[in-house]
C-alpha cells in the first residue's frame, strides 16, 4: 500500500547506492528513499509509520528504526534532489 507517484520520484531523485553489504551501511534521512528493484516500489527511509514494499523485500520498521532487506542486491537507495543545482563558477550557495 504505497501511494507515491513513482514518475515524480524518478525525475527528482538520484541514485545514492546499491548492493550494500549490510543494512547498517545504508543511509537513512528525510530525503532518502529505498527502491525495491523486485517490485519497483519506493519506501521512505524515515516513514511516518511502518512501511514496506508490496513484495516484502524492503521493510522499514519505524518503531525500532530498523531496516529489513530480503535481498540486498534488489534494492537501491535514492536521494531526493531538494534544491536545484547551481553549478556556476565561483559561488557555492549554502
Ligand atoms: Zn518489493
PDB file of the backbone (N, CA, C, O) and the ligand in Angstrom, with CONECT records:
HET     ZN  A 101       1
ATOM      1  N   UNK A   1       0.838  -1.195   0.000  1.00  0.00           N
ATOM      2  CA  UNK A   1       0.000   0.000   0.000  1.00  0.00           C
ATOM      3  C   UNK A   1       0.877   1.251   0.000  1.00  0.00           C
ATOM      4  O   UNK A   1       0.903   1.987   0.986  1.00  0.00           O
ATOM      5  N   UNK A   2       1.563   1.485  -1.050  1.00  0.00           N
ATOM      6  CA  UNK A   2       2.410   2.667  -1.133  1.00  0.00           C
ATOM      7  C   UNK A   2       1.822   3.602  -2.175  1.00  0.00           C
ATOM      8  O   UNK A   2       1.891   3.342  -3.376  1.00  0.00           O
ATOM      9  N   UNK A   3       1.246   4.689  -1.696  1.00  0.00           N
ATOM     10  CA  UNK A   3       0.611   5.602  -2.636  1.00  0.00           C
ATOM     11  C   UNK A   3       1.511   6.782  -2.941  1.00  0.00           C
ATOM     12  O   UNK A   3       1.228   7.917  -2.559  1.00  0.00           O
ATOM     13  N   UNK A   4       2.576   6.500  -3.621  1.00  0.00           N
ATOM     14  CA  UNK A   4       3.517   7.543  -4.021  1.00  0.00           C
ATOM     15  C   UNK A   4       3.552   7.569  -5.545  1.00  0.00           C
ATOM     16  O   UNK A   4       3.511   6.530  -6.204  1.00  0.00           O
ATOM     17  N   UNK A   5       3.627   8.764  -6.077  1.00  0.00           N
ATOM     18  CA  UNK A   5       3.678   8.884  -7.532  1.00  0.00           C
ATOM     19  C   UNK A   5       5.082   8.566  -8.026  1.00  0.00           C
ATOM     20  O   UNK A   5       6.012   9.356  -7.862  1.00  0.00           O
ATOM     21  N   UNK A   6       5.214   7.408  -8.624  1.00  0.00           N
ATOM     22  CA  UNK A   6       6.539   6.925  -8.992  1.00  0.00           C
ATOM     23  C   UNK A   6       7.202   7.814 -10.043  1.00  0.00           C
ATOM     24  O   UNK A   6       8.413   8.028  -9.995  1.00  0.00           O
ATOM     25  N   UNK A   7       6.443   8.316 -10.963  1.00  0.00           N
ATOM     26  CA  UNK A   7       7.044   9.109 -12.038  1.00  0.00           C
ATOM     27  C   UNK A   7       7.706  10.362 -11.486  1.00  0.00           C
ATOM     28  O   UNK A   7       8.791  10.743 -11.925  1.00  0.00           O
ATOM     29  N   UNK A   8       7.058  10.992 -10.534  1.00  0.00           N
ATOM     30  CA  UNK A   8       7.628  12.201  -9.951  1.00  0.00           C
ATOM     31  C   UNK A   8       8.931  11.877  -9.225  1.00  0.00           C
ATOM     32  O   UNK A   8       9.892  12.645  -9.281  1.00  0.00           O
ATOM     33  N   UNK A   9       8.952  10.748  -8.553  1.00  0.00           N
ATOM     34  CA  UNK A   9      10.157  10.373  -7.826  1.00  0.00           C
ATOM     35  C   UNK A   9      11.300  10.082  -8.777  1.00  0.00           C
ATOM     36  O   UNK A   9      12.444  10.454  -8.513  1.00  0.00           O
ATOM     37  N   UNK A  10      11.000   9.426  -9.869  1.00  0.00           N
ATOM     38  CA  UNK A  10      12.055   9.102 -10.829  1.00  0.00           C
ATOM     39  C   UNK A  10      12.761  10.363 -11.321  1.00  0.00           C
ATOM     40  O   UNK A  10      13.966  10.347 -11.572  1.00  0.00           O
ATOM     41  N   UNK A  11      12.015  11.443 -11.455  1.00  0.00           N
ATOM     42  CA  UNK A  11      12.585  12.646 -12.030  1.00  0.00           C
ATOM     43  C   UNK A  11      13.352  13.487 -11.028  1.00  0.00           C
ATOM     44  O   UNK A  11      14.211  14.279 -11.414  1.00  0.00           O
ATOM     45  N   UNK A  12      13.061  13.330  -9.775  1.00  0.00           N
ATOM     46  CA  UNK A  12      13.647  14.237  -8.800  1.00  0.00           C
ATOM     47  C   UNK A  12      14.603  13.539  -7.843  1.00  0.00           C
ATOM     48  O   UNK A  12      15.087  14.152  -6.892  1.00  0.00           O
ATOM     49  N   UNK A  13      14.875  12.271  -8.086  1.00  0.00           N
ATOM     50  CA  UNK A  13      15.760  11.550  -7.189  1.00  0.00           C
ATOM     51  C   UNK A  13      16.971  11.018  -7.936  1.00  0.00           C
ATOM     52  O   UNK A  13      16.893  10.663  -9.112  1.00  0.00           O
ATOM     53  N   UNK A  14      18.078  10.973  -7.234  1.00  0.00           N
ATOM     54  CA  UNK A  14      19.286  10.432  -7.837  1.00  0.00           C
ATOM     55  C   UNK A  14      19.757   9.226  -7.032  1.00  0.00           C
ATOM     56  O   UNK A  14      19.542   9.134  -5.823  1.00  0.00           O
ATOM     57  N   UNK A  15      20.399   8.318  -7.731  1.00  0.00           N
ATOM     58  CA  UNK A  15      20.850   7.086  -7.110  1.00  0.00           C
ATOM     59  C   UNK A  15      22.011   7.352  -6.156  1.00  0.00           C
ATOM     60  O   UNK A  15      22.999   7.984  -6.529  1.00  0.00           O
ATOM     61  N   UNK A  16      21.884   6.872  -4.944  1.00  0.00           N
ATOM     62  CA  UNK A  16      22.942   7.017  -3.951  1.00  0.00           C
ATOM     63  C   UNK A  16      23.820   5.778  -3.940  1.00  0.00           C
ATOM     64  O   UNK A  16      25.047   5.880  -3.949  1.00  0.00           O
ATOM     65  N   UNK A  17      23.195   4.606  -3.921  1.00  0.00           N
ATOM     66  CA  UNK A  17      23.989   3.390  -3.895  1.00  0.00           C
ATOM     67  C   UNK A  17      23.118   2.166  -4.003  1.00  0.00           C
ATOM     68  O   UNK A  17      21.895   2.233  -3.880  1.00  0.00           O
ATOM     69  N   UNK A  18      23.768   1.052  -4.232  1.00  0.00           N
ATOM     70  CA  UNK A  18      23.049  -0.208  -4.333  1.00  0.00           C
ATOM     71  C   UNK A  18      23.997  -1.328  -3.937  1.00  0.00           C
ATOM     72  O   UNK A  18      25.195  -1.100  -3.768  1.00  0.00           O
ATOM     73  N   UNK A  19      23.477  -2.519  -3.790  1.00  0.00           N
ATOM     74  CA  UNK A  19      24.301  -3.673  -3.421  1.00  0.00           C
ATOM     75  C   UNK A  19      25.060  -3.461  -2.118  1.00  0.00           C
ATOM     76  O   UNK A  19      26.258  -3.738  -2.050  1.00  0.00           O
ATOM     77  N   UNK A  20      24.394  -2.984  -1.108  1.00  0.00           N
ATOM     78  CA  UNK A  20      25.031  -2.789   0.186  1.00  0.00           C
ATOM     79  C   UNK A  20      25.310  -4.137   0.848  1.00  0.00           C
ATOM     80  O   UNK A  20      24.602  -5.119   0.622  1.00  0.00           O
ATOM     81  N   UNK A  21      26.362  -4.158   1.674  1.00  0.00           N
ATOM     82  CA  UNK A  21      26.746  -5.400   2.335  1.00  0.00           C
ATOM     83  C   UNK A  21      25.859  -5.687   3.539  1.00  0.00           C
ATOM     84  O   UNK A  21      25.544  -6.843   3.822  1.00  0.00           O
ATOM     85  N   UNK A  22      25.457  -4.636   4.246  1.00  0.00           N
ATOM     86  CA  UNK A  22      24.576  -4.836   5.397  1.00  0.00           C
ATOM     87  C   UNK A  22      23.686  -3.619   5.564  1.00  0.00           C
ATOM     88  O   UNK A  22      23.994  -2.539   5.059  1.00  0.00           O
ATOM     89  N   UNK A  23      22.584  -3.796   6.272  1.00  0.00           N
ATOM     90  CA  UNK A  23      21.646  -2.689   6.437  1.00  0.00           C
ATOM     91  C   UNK A  23      22.273  -1.546   7.239  1.00  0.00           C
ATOM     92  O   UNK A  23      21.815  -0.406   7.157  1.00  0.00           O
ATOM     93  N   UNK A  24      23.317  -1.848   8.011  1.00  0.00           N
ATOM     94  CA  UNK A  24      23.987  -0.809   8.778  1.00  0.00           C
ATOM     95  C   UNK A  24      24.719   0.184   7.902  1.00  0.00           C
ATOM     96  O   UNK A  24      25.005   1.299   8.336  1.00  0.00           O
ATOM     97  N   UNK A  25      25.026  -0.203   6.678  1.00  0.00           N
ATOM     98  CA  UNK A  25      25.741   0.683   5.757  1.00  0.00           C
ATOM     99  C   UNK A  25      24.801   1.566   4.963  1.00  0.00           C
ATOM    100  O   UNK A  25      25.237   2.485   4.269  1.00  0.00           O
ATOM    101  N   UNK A  26      23.522   1.290   5.065  1.00  0.00           N
ATOM    102  CA  UNK A  26      22.560   2.000   4.225  1.00  0.00           C
ATOM    103  C   UNK A  26      22.160   3.314   4.884  1.00  0.00           C
ATOM    104  O   UNK A  26      21.740   3.327   6.041  1.00  0.00           O
ATOM    105  N   UNK A  27      22.288   4.420   4.151  1.00  0.00           N
ATOM    106  CA  UNK A  27      21.945   5.719   4.732  1.00  0.00           C
ATOM    107  C   UNK A  27      20.453   5.857   5.010  1.00  0.00           C
ATOM    108  O   UNK A  27      19.619   5.172   4.419  1.00  0.00           O
ATOM    109  N   UNK A  28      20.151   6.767   5.932  1.00  0.00           N
ATOM    110  CA  UNK A  28      18.754   6.993   6.311  1.00  0.00           C
ATOM    111  C   UNK A  28      18.594   8.470   6.593  1.00  0.00           C
ATOM    112  O   UNK A  28      19.314   9.036   7.416  1.00  0.00           O
ATOM    113  N   UNK A  29      17.650   9.097   5.908  1.00  0.00           N
ATOM    114  CA  UNK A  29      17.431  10.519   6.120  1.00  0.00           C
ATOM    115  C   UNK A  29      16.063  10.886   5.557  1.00  0.00           C
ATOM    116  O   UNK A  29      15.391  10.076   4.917  1.00  0.00           O
ATOM    117  N   UNK A  30      15.679  12.113   5.811  1.00  0.00           N
ATOM    118  CA  UNK A  30      14.349  12.520   5.354  1.00  0.00           C
ATOM    119  C   UNK A  30      14.281  12.659   3.836  1.00  0.00           C
ATOM    120  O   UNK A  30      13.195  12.665   3.258  1.00  0.00           O
ATOM    121  N   UNK A  31      15.439  12.770   3.193  1.00  0.00           N
ATOM    122  CA  UNK A  31      15.417  12.865   1.737  1.00  0.00           C
ATOM    123  C   UNK A  31      15.944  11.589   1.081  1.00  0.00           C
ATOM    124  O   UNK A  31      16.279  11.581  -0.104  1.00  0.00           O
ATOM    125  N   UNK A  32      16.013  10.505   1.873  1.00  0.00           N
ATOM    126  CA  UNK A  32      16.482   9.222   1.352  1.00  0.00           C
ATOM    127  C   UNK A  32      15.285   8.278   1.167  1.00  0.00           C
ATOM    128  O   UNK A  32      14.433   8.134   2.044  1.00  0.00           O
ATOM    129  N   UNK A  33      15.259   7.659   0.016  1.00  0.00           N
ATOM    130  CA  UNK A  33      14.218   6.668  -0.269  1.00  0.00           C
ATOM    131  C   UNK A  33      14.869   5.356  -0.676  1.00  0.00           C
ATOM    132  O   UNK A  33      15.964   5.341  -1.239  1.00  0.00           O
ATOM    133  N   UNK A  34      14.192   4.267  -0.389  1.00  0.00           N
ATOM    134  CA  UNK A  34      14.649   2.953  -0.843  1.00  0.00           C
ATOM    135  C   UNK A  34      13.746   2.481  -1.967  1.00  0.00           C
ATOM    136  O   UNK A  34      12.521   2.565  -1.879  1.00  0.00           O
ATOM    137  N   UNK A  35      14.364   1.990  -3.010  1.00  0.00           N
ATOM    138  CA  UNK A  35      13.581   1.441  -4.108  1.00  0.00           C
ATOM    139  C   UNK A  35      13.810  -0.058  -4.177  1.00  0.00           C
ATOM    140  O   UNK A  35      14.945  -0.528  -4.253  1.00  0.00           O
ATOM    141  N   UNK A  36      12.711  -0.799  -4.148  1.00  0.00           N
ATOM    142  CA  UNK A  36      12.816  -2.235  -4.315  1.00  0.00           C
ATOM    143  C   UNK A  36      12.894  -2.540  -5.806  1.00  0.00           C
ATOM    144  O   UNK A  36      11.985  -2.213  -6.569  1.00  0.00           O
ATOM    145  N   UNK A  37      13.991  -3.168  -6.207  1.00  0.00           N
ATOM    146  CA  UNK A  37      14.153  -3.476  -7.627  1.00  0.00           C
ATOM    147  C   UNK A  37      13.385  -4.732  -8.014  1.00  0.00           C
ATOM    148  O   UNK A  37      13.336  -5.095  -9.189  1.00  0.00           O
ATOM    149  N   UNK A  38      12.787  -5.394  -7.030  1.00  0.00           N
ATOM    150  CA  UNK A  38      11.982  -6.569  -7.304  1.00  0.00           C
ATOM    151  C   UNK A  38      10.584  -6.167  -7.776  1.00  0.00           C
ATOM    152  O   UNK A  38      10.094  -6.668  -8.789  1.00  0.00           O
ATOM    153  N   UNK A  39       9.952  -5.263  -7.037  1.00  0.00           N
ATOM    154  CA  UNK A  39       8.583  -4.863  -7.389  1.00  0.00           C
ATOM    155  C   UNK A  39       8.502  -3.412  -7.833  1.00  0.00           C
ATOM    156  O   UNK A  39       7.475  -2.991  -8.366  1.00  0.00           O
ATOM    157  N   UNK A  40       9.567  -2.633  -7.624  1.00  0.00           N
ATOM    158  CA  UNK A  40       9.594  -1.255  -8.101  1.00  0.00           C
ATOM    159  C   UNK A  40       9.007  -0.240  -7.141  1.00  0.00           C
ATOM    160  O   UNK A  40       8.905   0.939  -7.482  1.00  0.00           O
ATOM    161  N   UNK A  41       8.620  -0.666  -5.955  1.00  0.00           N
ATOM    162  CA  UNK A  41       8.040   0.266  -5.000  1.00  0.00           C
ATOM    163  C   UNK A  41       9.119   1.132  -4.360  1.00  0.00           C
ATOM    164  O   UNK A  41      10.278   0.734  -4.246  1.00  0.00           O
ATOM    165  N   UNK A  42       8.705   2.321  -3.948  1.00  0.00           N
ATOM    166  CA  UNK A  42       9.574   3.218  -3.200  1.00  0.00           C
ATOM    167  C   UNK A  42       9.140   3.214  -1.741  1.00  0.00           C
ATOM    168  O   UNK A  42       7.948   3.247  -1.437  1.00  0.00           O
ATOM    169  N   UNK A  43      10.117   3.173  -0.843  1.00  0.00           N
ATOM    170  CA  UNK A  43       9.829   3.214   0.579  1.00  0.00           C
ATOM    171  C   UNK A  43      10.663   4.333   1.204  1.00  0.00           C
ATOM    172  O   UNK A  43      11.889   4.320   1.091  1.00  0.00           O
ATOM    173  N   UNK A  44      10.025   5.292   1.856  1.00  0.00           N
ATOM    174  CA  UNK A  44      10.789   6.344   2.542  1.00  0.00           C
ATOM    175  C   UNK A  44      11.657   5.731   3.638  1.00  0.00           C
ATOM    176  O   UNK A  44      11.225   4.798   4.315  1.00  0.00           O
ATOM    177  N   UNK A  45      12.884   6.247   3.823  1.00  0.00           N
ATOM    178  CA  UNK A  45      13.765   5.660   4.833  1.00  0.00           C
ATOM    179  C   UNK A  45      13.326   6.054   6.243  1.00  0.00           C
ATOM    180  O   UNK A  45      13.654   5.368   7.211  1.00  0.00           O
ATOM    181  N   UNK A  46      12.596   7.140   6.356  1.00  0.00           N
ATOM    182  CA  UNK A  46      12.059   7.542   7.662  1.00  0.00           C
ATOM    183  C   UNK A  46      10.554   7.790   7.523  1.00  0.00           C
ATOM    184  O   UNK A  46      10.097   8.932   7.566  1.00  0.00           O
ATOM    185  N   UNK A  47       9.794   6.708   7.356  1.00  0.00           N
ATOM    186  CA  UNK A  47       8.348   6.845   7.160  1.00  0.00           C
ATOM    187  C   UNK A  47       7.636   7.235   8.446  1.00  0.00           C
ATOM    188  O   UNK A  47       8.180   7.099   9.542  1.00  0.00           O
ATOM    189  N   UNK A  48       6.425   7.717   8.295  1.00  0.00           N
ATOM    190  CA  UNK A  48       5.637   8.097   9.473  1.00  0.00           C
ATOM    191  C   UNK A  48       5.112   6.865  10.200  1.00  0.00           C
ATOM    192  O   UNK A  48       4.749   6.933  11.374  1.00  0.00           O
ATOM    193  N   UNK A  49       5.076   5.756   9.501  1.00  0.00           N
ATOM    194  CA  UNK A  49       4.623   4.509  10.121  1.00  0.00           C
ATOM    195  C   UNK A  49       5.393   3.373   9.470  1.00  0.00           C
ATOM    196  O   UNK A  49       6.083   3.584   8.473  1.00  0.00           O
ATOM    197  N   UNK A  50       5.283   2.179  10.019  1.00  0.00           N
ATOM    198  CA  UNK A  50       5.950   1.030   9.421  1.00  0.00           C
ATOM    199  C   UNK A  50       5.514   0.885   7.974  1.00  0.00           C
ATOM    200  O   UNK A  50       4.325   0.929   7.655  1.00  0.00           O
ATOM    201  N   UNK A  51       6.487   0.715   7.122  1.00  0.00           N
ATOM    202  CA  UNK A  51       6.163   0.720   5.707  1.00  0.00           C
ATOM    203  C   UNK A  51       7.087  -0.229   4.962  1.00  0.00           C
ATOM    204  O   UNK A  51       8.286  -0.292   5.234  1.00  0.00           O
ATOM    205  N   UNK A  52       6.522  -0.954   4.032  1.00  0.00           N
ATOM    206  CA  UNK A  52       7.328  -1.851   3.224  1.00  0.00           C
ATOM    207  C   UNK A  52       6.836  -1.865   1.794  1.00  0.00           C
ATOM    208  O   UNK A  52       5.752  -1.368   1.490  1.00  0.00           O
ATOM    209  N   UNK A  53       7.637  -2.433   0.929  1.00  0.00           N
ATOM    210  CA  UNK A  53       7.208  -2.535  -0.457  1.00  0.00           C
ATOM    211  C   UNK A  53       6.210  -3.679  -0.585  1.00  0.00           C
ATOM    212  O   UNK A  53       6.025  -4.472   0.339  1.00  0.00           O
ATOM    213  N   UNK A  54       5.585  -3.745  -1.731  1.00  0.00           N
ATOM    214  CA  UNK A  54       4.475  -4.684  -1.873  1.00  0.00           C
ATOM    215  C   UNK A  54       4.931  -6.139  -1.874  1.00  0.00           C
ATOM    216  O   UNK A  54       4.159  -7.020  -1.497  1.00  0.00           O
ATOM    217  N   UNK A  55       6.166  -6.411  -2.289  1.00  0.00           N
ATOM    218  CA  UNK A  55       6.613  -7.801  -2.329  1.00  0.00           C
ATOM    219  C   UNK A  55       7.297  -8.207  -1.024  1.00  0.00           C
ATOM    220  O   UNK A  55       7.603  -9.383  -0.824  1.00  0.00           O
ATOM    221  N   UNK A  56       7.536  -7.242  -0.138  1.00  0.00           N
ATOM    222  CA  UNK A  56       8.100  -7.573   1.162  1.00  0.00           C
ATOM    223  C   UNK A  56       9.615  -7.629   1.205  1.00  0.00           C
ATOM    224  O   UNK A  56      10.187  -7.981   2.237  1.00  0.00           O
ATOM    225  N   UNK A  57      10.278  -7.290   0.110  1.00  0.00           N
ATOM    226  CA  UNK A  57      11.743  -7.328   0.090  1.00  0.00           C
ATOM    227  C   UNK A  57      12.340  -6.209   0.931  1.00  0.00           C
ATOM    228  O   UNK A  57      13.380  -6.387   1.566  1.00  0.00           O
ATOM    229  N   UNK A  58      11.685  -5.065   0.934  1.00  0.00           N
ATOM    230  CA  UNK A  58      12.162  -3.907   1.687  1.00  0.00           C
ATOM    231  C   UNK A  58      11.113  -3.546   2.726  1.00  0.00           C
ATOM    232  O   UNK A  58       9.936  -3.384   2.404  1.00  0.00           O
ATOM    233  N   UNK A  59      11.549  -3.422   3.977  1.00  0.00           N
ATOM    234  CA  UNK A  59      10.604  -3.047   5.021  1.00  0.00           C
ATOM    235  C   UNK A  59      11.306  -2.174   6.056  1.00  0.00           C
ATOM    236  O   UNK A  59      12.384  -2.512   6.544  1.00  0.00           O
ATOM    237  N   UNK A  60      10.678  -1.048   6.380  1.00  0.00           N
ATOM    238  CA  UNK A  60      11.209  -0.156   7.400  1.00  0.00           C
ATOM    239  C   UNK A  60      10.324  -0.270   8.634  1.00  0.00           C
ATOM    240  O   UNK A  60       9.130   0.027   8.594  1.00  0.00           O
ATOM    241  N   UNK A  61      10.932  -0.706   9.725  1.00  0.00           N
ATOM    242  CA  UNK A  61      10.223  -0.830  10.995  1.00  0.00           C
ATOM    243  C   UNK A  61      10.408   0.469  11.753  1.00  0.00           C
ATOM    244  O   UNK A  61      11.443   0.693  12.381  1.00  0.00           O
ATOM    245  N   UNK A  62       9.412   1.313  11.690  1.00  0.00           N
ATOM    246  CA  UNK A  62       9.535   2.647  12.263  1.00  0.00           C
ATOM    247  C   UNK A  62       9.675   2.603  13.782  1.00  0.00           C
ATOM    248  O   UNK A  62      10.387   3.418  14.367  1.00  0.00           O
ATOM    249  N   UNK A  63       9.000   1.657  14.412  1.00  0.00           N
ATOM    250  CA  UNK A  63       9.011   1.590  15.867  1.00  0.00           C
ATOM    251  C   UNK A  63      10.414   1.353  16.420  1.00  0.00           C
ATOM    252  O   UNK A  63      10.775   1.882  17.471  1.00  0.00           O
ATOM    253  N   UNK A  64      11.197   0.553  15.703  1.00  0.00           N
ATOM    254  CA  UNK A  64      12.533   0.212  16.186  1.00  0.00           C
ATOM    255  C   UNK A  64      13.630   0.833  15.324  1.00  0.00           C
ATOM    256  O   UNK A  64      14.815   0.566  15.528  1.00  0.00           O
ATOM    257  N   UNK A  65      13.230   1.659  14.363  1.00  0.00           N
ATOM    258  CA  UNK A  65      14.191   2.285  13.461  1.00  0.00           C
ATOM    259  C   UNK A  65      15.076   1.238  12.811  1.00  0.00           C
ATOM    260  O   UNK A  65      16.290   1.406  12.702  1.00  0.00           O
ATOM    261  N   UNK A  66      14.448   0.159  12.383  1.00  0.00           N
ATOM    262  CA  UNK A  66      15.214  -0.904  11.758  1.00  0.00           C
ATOM    263  C   UNK A  66      14.802  -1.081  10.317  1.00  0.00           C
ATOM    264  O   UNK A  66      13.640  -0.919   9.943  1.00  0.00           O
ATOM    265  N   UNK A  67      15.794  -1.419   9.524  1.00  0.00           N
ATOM    266  CA  UNK A  67      15.540  -1.660   8.111  1.00  0.00           C
ATOM    267  C   UNK A  67      15.714  -3.142   7.828  1.00  0.00           C
ATOM    268  O   UNK A  67      16.726  -3.741   8.191  1.00  0.00           O
ATOM    269  N   UNK A  68      14.734  -3.717   7.186  1.00  0.00           N
ATOM    270  CA  UNK A  68      14.796  -5.131   6.836  1.00  0.00           C
ATOM    271  C   UNK A  68      14.856  -5.260   5.318  1.00  0.00           C
ATOM    272  O   UNK A  68      13.988  -4.761   4.602  1.00  0.00           O
ATOM    273  N   UNK A  69      15.878  -5.927   4.852  1.00  0.00           N
ATOM    274  CA  UNK A  69      16.027  -6.151   3.417  1.00  0.00           C
ATOM    275  C   UNK A  69      16.117  -7.646   3.157  1.00  0.00           C
ATOM    276  O   UNK A  69      16.954  -8.335   3.742  1.00  0.00           O
ATOM    277  N   UNK A  70      15.267  -8.141   2.293  1.00  0.00           N
ATOM    278  CA  UNK A  70      15.310  -9.551   1.953  1.00  0.00           C
ATOM    279  C   UNK A  70      16.508  -9.867   1.071  1.00  0.00           C
ATOM    280  O   UNK A  70      17.327 -10.726   1.400  1.00  0.00           O
ATOM    281  N   UNK A  71      16.601  -9.166  -0.048  1.00  0.00           N
ATOM    282  CA  UNK A  71      17.698  -9.380  -0.982  1.00  0.00           C
ATOM    283  C   UNK A  71      18.381  -8.045  -1.246  1.00  0.00           C
ATOM    284  O   UNK A  71      17.836  -7.177  -1.928  1.00  0.00           O
ATOM    285  N   UNK A  72      19.585  -7.893  -0.696  1.00  0.00           N
ATOM    286  CA  UNK A  72      20.288  -6.614  -0.788  1.00  0.00           C
ATOM    287  C   UNK A  72      20.594  -6.211  -2.221  1.00  0.00           C
ATOM    288  O   UNK A  72      20.717  -5.025  -2.525  1.00  0.00           O
ATOM    289  N   UNK A  73      20.715  -7.194  -3.098  1.00  0.00           N
ATOM    290  CA  UNK A  73      21.056  -6.874  -4.485  1.00  0.00           C
ATOM    291  C   UNK A  73      19.853  -6.346  -5.248  1.00  0.00           C
ATOM    292  O   UNK A  73      19.969  -5.904  -6.391  1.00  0.00           O
ATOM    293  N   UNK A  74      18.693  -6.399  -4.597  1.00  0.00           N
ATOM    294  CA  UNK A  74      17.479  -5.958  -5.277  1.00  0.00           C
ATOM    295  C   UNK A  74      16.854  -4.748  -4.609  1.00  0.00           C
ATOM    296  O   UNK A  74      15.631  -4.604  -4.586  1.00  0.00           O
ATOM    297  N   UNK A  75      17.687  -3.886  -4.072  1.00  0.00           N
ATOM    298  CA  UNK A  75      17.180  -2.614  -3.578  1.00  0.00           C
ATOM    299  C   UNK A  75      18.212  -1.525  -3.869  1.00  0.00           C
ATOM    300  O   UNK A  75      19.418  -1.773  -3.853  1.00  0.00           O
ATOM    301  N   UNK A  76      17.722  -0.333  -4.131  1.00  0.00           N
ATOM    302  CA  UNK A  76      18.579   0.807  -4.418  1.00  0.00           C
ATOM    303  C   UNK A  76      18.225   1.940  -3.475  1.00  0.00           C
ATOM    304  O   UNK A  76      17.079   2.076  -3.047  1.00  0.00           O
ATOM    305  N   UNK A  77      19.230   2.758  -3.154  1.00  0.00           N
ATOM    306  CA  UNK A  77      19.000   3.916  -2.304  1.00  0.00           C
ATOM    307  C   UNK A  77      19.000   5.171  -3.171  1.00  0.00           C
ATOM    308  O   UNK A  77      19.926   5.400  -3.949  1.00  0.00           O
ATOM    309  N   UNK A  78      17.966   5.970  -3.029  1.00  0.00           N
ATOM    310  CA  UNK A  78      17.830   7.191  -3.808  1.00  0.00           C
ATOM    311  C   UNK A  78      17.740   8.392  -2.885  1.00  0.00           C
ATOM    312  O   UNK A  78      17.168   8.319  -1.798  1.00  0.00           O
ATOM    313  N   UNK A  79      18.318   9.503  -3.338  1.00  0.00           N
ATOM    314  CA  UNK A  79      18.227  10.734  -2.559  1.00  0.00           C
ATOM    315  C   UNK A  79      17.416  11.759  -3.339  1.00  0.00           C
ATOM    316  O   UNK A  79      17.582  11.931  -4.547  1.00  0.00           O
ATOM    317  N   UNK A  80      16.551  12.418  -2.626  1.00  0.00           N
ATOM    318  CA  UNK A  80      15.724  13.433  -3.255  1.00  0.00           C
ATOM    319  C   UNK A  80      16.549  14.690  -3.518  1.00  0.00           C
ATOM    320  O   UNK A  80      17.290  15.157  -2.653  1.00  0.00           O
ATOM    321  N   UNK A  81      16.408  15.219  -4.708  1.00  0.00           N
ATOM    322  CA  UNK A  81      17.071  16.482  -5.036  1.00  0.00           C
ATOM    323  C   UNK A  81      16.248  17.618  -4.449  1.00  0.00           C
ATOM    324  O   UNK A  81      15.238  18.029  -5.019  1.00  0.00           O
ATOM    325  N   UNK A  82      16.695  18.119  -3.301  1.00  0.00           N
ATOM    326  CA  UNK A  82      15.885  19.105  -2.593  1.00  0.00           C
ATOM    327  C   UNK A  82      16.025  20.489  -3.201  1.00  0.00           C
ATOM    328  O   UNK A  82      15.076  21.273  -3.180  1.00  0.00           O
ATOM    329  N   UNK A  83      17.191  20.800  -3.740  1.00  0.00           N
ATOM    330  CA  UNK A  83      17.386  22.131  -4.308  1.00  0.00           C
ATOM    331  C   UNK A  83      17.928  21.997  -5.723  1.00  0.00           C
ATOM    332  O   UNK A  83      18.711  21.092  -6.013  1.00  0.00           O
ATOM    333  N   UNK A  84      17.521  22.877  -6.582  1.00  0.00           N
ATOM    334  CA  UNK A  84      18.069  22.872  -7.948  1.00  0.00           C
ATOM    335  C   UNK A  84      19.559  23.139  -7.920  1.00  0.00           C
ATOM    336  O   UNK A  84      20.049  23.912  -7.098  1.00  0.00           O
ATOM    337  N   UNK A  85      20.258  22.506  -8.806  1.00  0.00           N
ATOM    338  CA  UNK A  85      21.707  22.650  -8.794  1.00  0.00           C
ATOM    339  C   UNK A  85      22.144  23.955  -9.431  1.00  0.00           C
ATOM    340  O   UNK A  85      21.646  24.344 -10.487  1.00  0.00           O
ATOM    341  N   UNK A  86      23.062  24.613  -8.788  1.00  0.00           N
ATOM    342  CA  UNK A  86      23.663  25.809  -9.364  1.00  0.00           C
ATOM    343  C   UNK A  86      25.147  25.549  -9.465  1.00  0.00           C
ATOM    344  O   UNK A  86      25.870  25.603  -8.470  1.00  0.00           O
ATOM    345  N   UNK A  87      25.583  25.275 -10.635  1.00  0.00           N
ATOM    346  CA  UNK A  87      26.994  24.920 -10.816  1.00  0.00           C
ATOM    347  C   UNK A  87      27.743  26.021 -11.545  1.00  0.00           C
ATOM    348  O   UNK A  87      28.706  25.757 -12.265  1.00  0.00           O
ATOM    349  N   UNK A  88      27.301  27.247 -11.357  1.00  0.00           N
ATOM    350  CA  UNK A  88      28.033  28.342 -11.976  1.00  0.00           C
ATOM    351  C   UNK A  88      29.373  28.509 -11.276  1.00  0.00           C
ATOM    352  O   UNK A  88      29.504  28.216 -10.088  1.00  0.00           O
ATOM    353  N   UNK A  89      30.347  28.973 -12.005  1.00  0.00           N
ATOM    354  CA  UNK A  89      31.696  29.065 -11.462  1.00  0.00           C
ATOM    355  C   UNK A  89      31.735  30.032 -10.293  1.00  0.00           C
ATOM    356  O   UNK A  89      31.055  31.058 -10.291  1.00  0.00           O
ATOM    357  N   UNK A  90      32.527  29.694  -9.320  1.00  0.00           N
ATOM    358  CA  UNK A  90      32.723  30.604  -8.206  1.00  0.00           C
ATOM    359  C   UNK A  90      31.865  30.279  -7.002  1.00  0.00           C
ATOM    360  O   UNK A  90      32.278  29.522  -6.124  1.00  0.00           O
ATOM    361  N   UNK A  91      30.701  30.832  -6.959  1.00  0.00           N
ATOM    362  CA  UNK A  91      29.905  30.780  -5.741  1.00  0.00           C
ATOM    363  C   UNK A  91      29.363  29.423  -5.401  1.00  0.00           C
ATOM    364  O   UNK A  91      28.993  28.647  -6.282  1.00  0.00           O
ATOM    365  N   UNK A  92      29.319  29.145  -4.141  1.00  0.00           N
ATOM    366  CA  UNK A  92      28.689  27.927  -3.667  1.00  0.00           C
ATOM    367  C   UNK A  92      27.681  28.302  -2.604  1.00  0.00           C
ATOM    368  O   UNK A  92      28.038  28.742  -1.511  1.00  0.00           O
ATOM    369  N   UNK A  93      26.431  28.122  -2.936  1.00  0.00           N
ATOM    370  CA  UNK A  93      25.400  28.571  -2.005  1.00  0.00           C
ATOM    371  C   UNK A  93      25.129  27.508  -0.944  1.00  0.00           C
ATOM    372  O   UNK A  93      25.172  26.306  -1.209  1.00  0.00           O
ATOM    373  N   UNK A  94      24.858  27.977   0.223  1.00  0.00           N
ATOM    374  CA  UNK A  94      24.517  27.065   1.305  1.00  0.00           C
ATOM    375  C   UNK A  94      23.070  27.308   1.707  1.00  0.00           C
ATOM    376  O   UNK A  94      22.560  26.646   2.610  1.00  0.00           O
TER     377      UNK A  94
HETATM  378 ZN    ZN A 101       9.404  -5.153  -3.339  1.00  0.00          ZN
END
